Amino acid sequence: RKKRICERKFYYITLLRDPVSRYLSEWRHVQRGATWKTSLHMCDGRTPTPEELPSCYEGTDWSGCTLQEFMDCPYNLANNRQVRMLADLSLVGCYNMSFIPENKRAQILLESAKKNLRDMAFFGLTEFQRKTQYLFERTFNLKFIRPFMQYNSTRAGGVEVDNNTIRRIEELNDLDMQLYDYAKDLFQQRYQYKRQLERMEQRIKNREERLLHRSNEALPKEETEEQGRLPTEDYMSHIIEKW
């Protein structure tokens, strides 16, 4: 007996977040003892060497690290994480930093991340929960039971940092900052398009309902009554016999 193969269609989706808030949130996460030791960072069929991807700390984790220590590590994967997660790293030699010049590497990664974002069936922005929900529902023809809530009281939101620190985080995440600006523009375009499409569909629906209402009003009374009659006994018997 042959096994039946069930074909599935997969869609890539993602959520992006304001780079400064995301960076601070990851720092707090690491500060509490989180690690990514189980992540293999596979690229082109292999994992990076210790020389290609050095660790920022010694020991089991980096718990208790200060924000300054977190920012000072040049190998910190929190830097530009969103671009790196979206881009095709094989275009730049994976984690081999000597493969191509740094400036060219950065530009290739950014453009790759933008392309992959464009090609996704859906992406949302953490800072725009309601619009993200609307886009998801309209894209996949699904309806959530409850509306998304916009919570601004996050762990990152509770961190008080001065302007110099914010500027430093923006510098460390320059690619993510550029990607997020691009994503916001693309997100608003998609949102406006779906809203316009919804309004157009509603106008068409309203027009069809008006036409149907007028056509019903124009029917003669006898014809309307005839349409409303129940099937005769002979007709019902004929249906039953067929079944």
PyMOL commands that set and color helices and strands:
alter all, ss='L'
color gray80, all
select helices_A, chain A and resi 19-31+67-72+81-86+89-92+102-119+129-140+163-172+174-218+221-228+233-242
alter helices_A, ss='H'
color red, helices_A
select strands_A, chain A and resi 13-16+122-125
alter strands_A, ss='S'
color yellow, strands_A
deselect
rebuild
show_as cartoon
